[in-house]
Amino acid sequence: MKIQQRSLYYLLLAVSAILLFAHLGKLYVDIMEARNFVSAREMANDGHWIFTTMNNLPRYEKPPLPTWLSAWMGEIFSFRDIGALRFPAALSCFLLVIYFYKIVHFLSNNSRLAFISSMVLVTNFLVVYVGRRANWDIYSYSFMVIGMYYFILALKDIKTIPNYLVAGVLFGFSVLSKGPTGPYVLLVPFYLGYIILFGWPRWKEIRGIILCAIVTLLIGFSWYIYIYLADSETFLAIMEKEATARGNRDVKPFTRYLSFPVQTGVWILYSVIGLIFPMIKKRTEQPKIYMLFFYWTLFSLIFLSLIPSKKERYLFPMMVPLAATTGYYLYYLFLNFNLKKWELTLNKTIFTILGVVALAIAVGVYFLPLQIDIYTVLFSVCAFIAAIGLLYFIYKQNHFEKAFYSVVFLMVSTGIFGIPVLDTMLNSNKNFKSLSTFRSQVQKENTRMYSYAEYSPEVWFRYQEAIPEIKFEDPKTFPKEKVFYVAMNSNSNEFVKTLESLGKVTYIGTFDDNEEGSHSKNYSERKIHYVYKVVK
């Protein structure tokens, strides 16, 4: 039994490593990553480790812990090495999966249930997507989940004080990664469910929780307090701007997140079934532990929905307990050989749909507007094998667990062969011409590139050098060089005439840093720059 348990655990490690680390440098840098990477480069190059900057302007919107990690990787390897810069984020997600396994295993005392739930988590679309991206979210959630493991141990009277202290340190790191987001969407929903099922905390627990909270506050808000004391005017202005943006940007109705199952990808239908608590409670020997994960999921959804600003990636915290509720049903399914006819038909239908999807991938990949290469062929072959496996195990052997492994095989194949195919498909802009290609010319002339009415962190990252912003209301920002270049996101006559107040203006060219073509919804005017040469 222990050998089987160990084998499953090693399998989980292998699948997690492939999905989170394979081809980590593929897929272009998004705006959230670019902000982190630009700040990380300026940390290392200019020493801005505490007073964080982006394009040499104060960047206090987010705490610095994730940026520190990217900066260290950039110093060791290179700030052009996207895979290296993303590695700490992928490692954070990897550890999140492992500690989620530990949480489920500890609470349920069932290694197989923990394995199934963790495998559902790491093959979840949103988890793989966010886990491979070097944004602040994954660090916050990872530190929080790891901390929650020690917090749960403390609640169960295991090395109480040491575990509360460790949890407090990790919770503090979570706050130091993205403010109080982690505690709000992970810890509080979990503990509310815990109170409902196990009652109000005893005085001993209250003392431990207070100790944990003090450590969390001291570590988590240390940077905020220091920045406030040292640069209060700038800090308060940035915080006010950030609060306004969160209240007005991407505002969606309360019901927006009810479509959350879509984010689970291949587990969309089973994630819904796993939340039908009257049914699952009757099918498990641990109704209380199942309900703990159910309440955790429910409160997480409610708390996320209360925030006016809504984006799909914000649903990540909900995917954690949702993997456990889904795992409970799949565990029941794999052990039960006497399903009622309706339930047998339902599960056969779900896995058949997944088989058809795999078959569609196997065929459809050849119809993409891409040149067929080795990755395309291997991805197609693996998807075909997964499709045949799914249909064979369902209709020939009536074995749902083997069908489950076929889905895992499809996801692993996507990680190994599908990501390079997707990367090629996304880099489809035939007019791609990066502003960074002009940097050598600027350096050759011993001058500098400036910006005006422009905001593009992705381009700043690729340029590998700060592009100072000219603000005509602030003469201190005017270039000191007699000859310099200016990049703008618009070539309107109004902007050009404004530039002419600085000197003689000559149009140099247009640079398009959009990886995707103009047909894509991700094509952005923000990544297009019109460059002018100015001679005073």
N, C-alpha and C positions, 0 to 999 in steps of 0.2 A: 504493500500500500504506500509506504514511504517512497519507494523507488518511482512509482507512478506519479505521486505528488511532485517529486523533484523533477521528473521529466516534463510534466505539464508546466511547471514554473519556468524551466529552461526554454520551453517552447514559447511561453509568453515573452520572455526576455528577447528571444530571437526575432519574433514578429514585431515587437515594439521597436527594436533597434533598426530593422529594415524600414519600417514605415516612417520613422522619425529622423533617421540619419542618411538614408540612401539618397544620393543626388542632391545633397543639401544646398549646393550652389546653383541648382537649376531653379527656374521660375524667377522672373524679374522682381526687383525690390519694390515693395509698395510704399505708399507715403508714410505709413506708421513706422515701418522699419527705417526708412530714409532719415526720418527725424532722429531716431535713436543713433543711427550710424554717423550722421553728421556731428551730433553732439559728442559722440564717442571719439571721433577723430580730433575734434577741437580740445577735448579733455587731454588726450595724449600729446598732441602737438603744441598746444598753448598753455597747458597746465590748468584748465578750467574744471578741476575735479569737484569742487564744491559749488561754485557759482557757475552752474551749467549754462552753456550757450548753444545757439543754433545759428549758423551763418554769422557768428560773432555778435549776436544779440542775445540778451538774457532769455533763458528758456527754463522758467520755473514752474511751468504747468504740470510737469511730472517729476516725481522724485528720481534720484540718480542711480539707484542700485542696478537696474538692468543695463544702464548705459555704462556703468563702471565695468561690468562683465564684458560687454562688447569692446570697450576700449582696451582691456587687457588682452583680449584675443587679437585685436588689431595690431597692438604693439608686438605680440609674439609672432604673428604671421604677416598679415598685410591688411590695410583698410580697403583694398580692392578684392580681397578674398571673401566673397559673400558666404561661402560655406563655413569658414572659420568664424565669421561674425555672428552667424546664426547658431553655431554649435551650443553656446550656453542655453539658449532658449529650447532647443531640441532636447538637451540633457535635462532641463527642468521638467519638460513634459514626460520624458522617460521616467524620471523619479516620481512624478505625480502618479503615473500608472502603477508603478511598483508599490507605492504607499497606499494607493487605493486598494490594491490586492491585499495588503496587510490589514487594512481597516475591515474589509468584508470578511476576511479569514478570521480575524480576532472576534468580531461580533457574532459571526455565525458558527465558528468552529468547524467550517466546511471548506476545505481547500479546493474542491472541485467547483463549488459555487463561486468561490473567489476567482478561480481561473476563468470560468465562463463570463462572469461579470466584467473582469478586467480585459478580456479579449474583445468583448462588445465595446468597451470604452475606447481601446486603442484602434479599433477598426471603424470608429465613428468618424464620419466625414469632417465634422467641425473640429474635432479633437486633432485629427491629422493636419488639417489646414492651419489652425491656430498654433499648434505645437511646433510646426516647422518654420514659423515666422517669428522674427526677433522683435516683437512688440512687447509692451509692458504687461499686457494681460496675463500671458502664460507664466511669467515669474510670480506675479501676485497670487495666482491660483495654485501654483505648485507649492510655494512656501506655506500657503494656508492648508492645503490637504496634508502635507507632511506634518505640519504642526498639529493638525486635528487628530492624527494617529496618537501622538503623545498625550494630547488633551483627553482622548477617550481612555487611554491607559490610566491616566490620573483619576478620571471619573470612576473607574472600576477599582480604585484603591491599589494600583500597582505603582510602587515607587512614587508616591503622590507628589511630594514637593519637587523632586528632580524633574519629573515629567511636566508638571505645570510650568517650571522654569524654562525647559526646552521648548515647550509649546509657545510660551510668551516670546522667546527670542525669534522663533520662526514666524509667528504672527507679526512681530515687529518688522521682520524682513519683508513680509507681504505688504505692509503699509508703506514701507520704504521703496516699494516697487510701483505701486499705483494708488497710494492713498488708502482710505478705508474701504475700498471696493471689495477686497477679499473677505474681510470679516462680515460685511453687509450681506453678500450674496452666497456665502458658504457656511460660515460659522454660526451666525444667528439663525438661519433656517434649520440647520441641523439641531441646534440646542433647543429650539422651540419644540421640535418633534420629540426630542429626548425628554423634555419636561412633561409633555402630554402623556407619554407612555410609561415613564419611570418616576414621575412625581417631581415636586419642587426639591431643589437642592438642600442638603443638610448644611448645618453650620460649617462643618469641616470642608465641604465642597465650596461653599461661599468664600471661605478664607483663601482656598487655593485659586479660585477664579479671580479674586481680587488681586492676588499676587501675580497671576498670569497677565491680568489687564495692565497692571503697573509696569511690568517689563515691556509689554507690547507698546504702551504709550511712550515710554522712555526711548526705546529704540526707533519705533515707527515715526515719531514726530520730531526726532532730534534734528533732522535736516531742515524741516519746515521752521522750527523755532530759530535755528541759527541764521537761516536766510532772512527771516523776518526781522531779527535784531540787527543784522548787518546791512540789509538793503530793503527796508520796510516799504518805501515808496514804490519801488519797482515791483516788489513782491505782491503788494496789495492791488496794484493796477492790473497785474497779470491774473491774479485770482478772481478779480471782479469780471474781467473779460472772459475767463474760462467759465465762470458760473453762468454768465449771460449766454454764452455759446451753448452750454449744456441744456439750458432751458428753452432755446430757440432753434437749435440745429438738430435735424433728423428726428423731429418730434412726431411721434406716432400715437394712435389711440391705445388705450389700456389693453384692448384685445389683440394687439399686433402679434404678440408672442404665442398665440394659441396654435400657430402653425409650426411650433417647435419640433414636432417629429420629423419634419423634412430635413432638419439639420443632422439627423443621425445617419442619413444616407441609406445604406443597405438594411438598416434595422428599423426603418420607419414604421412598419406595421407591428413588429414585435414590441417596439417602445410604447405603442398605444395599448396593446394587450397587457403589458406588464403593469399598467396603471389602473387596470380594472380590479381594484382592490377587493371587492366582495368575492370575486372568483379566485384570485391568487391566494387570499387568506385561507381558503379551504383546501388549497393545493400545496401548502407548505407546512412543515413541522415547526416552523419558526415565525408564526404570524406577527409577533411583536417586533422582531428585527426587520421583517419585510416592511411593516408599517412605519418603522423609523425611517427607512429610505424613501417610502412613499411621502411621508410628511415633509421630509427634507426637500424632495423634488417639488412638492406643491408650494411650500413657502418660498422656495427659491424663485419659482415662476411668478408668484405674487409680488415679491420684492423687486424683481427685475421689471415687472410691468408698471410699478409705481414710478419708475424713473422716466421722465418725459422723453429723453433722447434714447432712441432704440435702434440698434443695429444687430444683424444676425450674429456677429461674433460675440456680442455681449451675452449670448445664451450659453456660452461654454460652461459656466459653473453649474448650470442645470443638468448638463450632460453627465456629470459625475454621479450623483445619486440615481439618475435615470438609468445608467448602465446596470446598477444593482437591481432595480425593479425589473428590468428586462431580463437580467440574468436569472432571477428567481423563476420566471416562467420557463425559460429555456432549460433550466436545470430540471424542472418538473417534467418537461416534454421529453427530455433525453432518457429519463428513468421510467417513464410510464409506457407500458406496452398494451394497455387496454383503454385507449382513448374512445370516447363516444364518437359516433359517426360524424357528427357536425364538426367536432374539434379536429378529427383526423382529416376531414376534407378541407377545413380552414388552413391547417398547417401545410398540407400538400399544395394547396393553392398558392400560399405565400412563397414557398421554396420553388414552385414552378415559375412564378413571376421572376424570381431572382435568376433562375436558369435561363429564362427567355432574355432577360437583361444581359446576362453574360454572353449569350449567343449573339445578341444584337451588337455588343461591343466587338466580338470576334469578327463579325462581318463588316460592321460600320466603320471600323478604323481604316479600311481601305478606300473609303469614300471621302475621307478628310482631304482638304486641299493641301496635301503634303506629299513630298517625295518619299516613296516607300524605302525604309531602311531596316536594319537588323532589329531595332527596337520595335518597330511597327509589327514586323512578322512575329517576333517572340511574344509580344503582348497579345496579338491575335490568337496565337496557338494556346497560350495559357488561359485566355478567356474561354476558348473553345473547350479545353480540358475541364475547366470549372463548370461550364454549362452541362457537359456530358455527365460529369460526376454528380452534379445536383440531381439531374433527371434520373440517373441510374439508381442512386441511393434512395430516392423517394419512391419510385415506382417499382423497382426491382427488389430492393432489399428492405424497403419501408424503414429506413434507418435515418432518423432526423439528425443525430449527432454527427454522422459522417457528412451529411449535407451541410451542416454548420461549418465543418472544416473545409468544405469546398468553397464556401463564401470567404473564409479566412484566406484560402489559397488565392482567390480572385483579388482580394485586397493587397496581399503581399506582391502578387504579380504587377499590380498597378504601381506599387512603390518602386519595384525594380525596373520595369519596362514602360509603364504607362506615363510616369512623370517626364522622362525625356521626350516622349511623343507630345505630351501636353506643352512642354517647354517650346518645342519647335513650332507648334500650332499657334502659341501666343505671340511668339516673336515673328509676326507676320507683316510688319510695316515695311513695305518696299521703299518708302521714302525716308527711312531711318537715317538720321545724320546727327550724331550727338554733338552737343556744345563742347564736350570734353575734347573733341578732336581739334578744336581751335586753340586749346590751351597752350600747346607748344609754340604756336605763332605769337601769342601774347607774351610768353616768356622770352622768346627769341628777341622781341623788340624791347625787352626789359621794361614792360609797362604792366598794366593790370586790367582785369575785367571787373566792371561794376554792374549793378542792376538798378532798374527803375520800374516801379509799378509791376513788380514781378514776385511770384511766390511759387517755388517748385523744389521742395526738399529732395525729390528723387534726382533732379538734375544737379543740385548742389553736391549730393553724394557722389555722383558719377564724375563730376568735375574735379573732385579731390582737393578742393581749395575753397576757402571762403570767397563769396562774391559780394562785396560790401554794397549796401543799398544806399542809393542817393535819395535824399529827402529834400526837396527844394524849399521847404519851410525851415530847414535846419542847415545853415551854411557849413556847420562843422562836418557834415557828411560829404561835402564837395571834394572831388578828387584833387590831390596835390600835383599829380603828374600833368605835364603839358600835353601829352598824348595818351589817351586811354580809350577803352572800349566799353560800351554799354549794351547790356542784354535786356530786352523788354518782352513781355508777353503779348504786346500789341504793337502794330506799326501804324496806328492812327496818326493823322496829321497833327492832332492836338499834342500827342506825346512827342513827336519829332520836333515840333516848334518849341516845346518846352526845353528839349535838349539843346536846341540852337542857342539858347541863352548862355550856354557854357562855352560855345565855340563852334568851329566849322564842323558840320556833321556829314559823314559819308556812310552810305549804306554798304554793309559788308556781305550779308547773306542771312538766310533763314536756316535754323537748326531745329530739327524735329526729333525729340528724345522719346517719342511714343513707341513703345515696343509693339503694340498692337496697331493694326491698320485703321484707317479712318472709318471703316464700316463697323468697328467695335464700339460698344457702349462705354468701354474703358478708355477710349481715345479722348485725350484731354488737351484743351488749348493751353493749359498751364504748363505743359511740357514743350510747347513751341516757343522758340526765342528768335527775335529779330535783333540782329547785332549791328551796331553802328560804331564807327570810329569817330572820336571827337578830338579835334585839335584846337587848343585854346588860342 
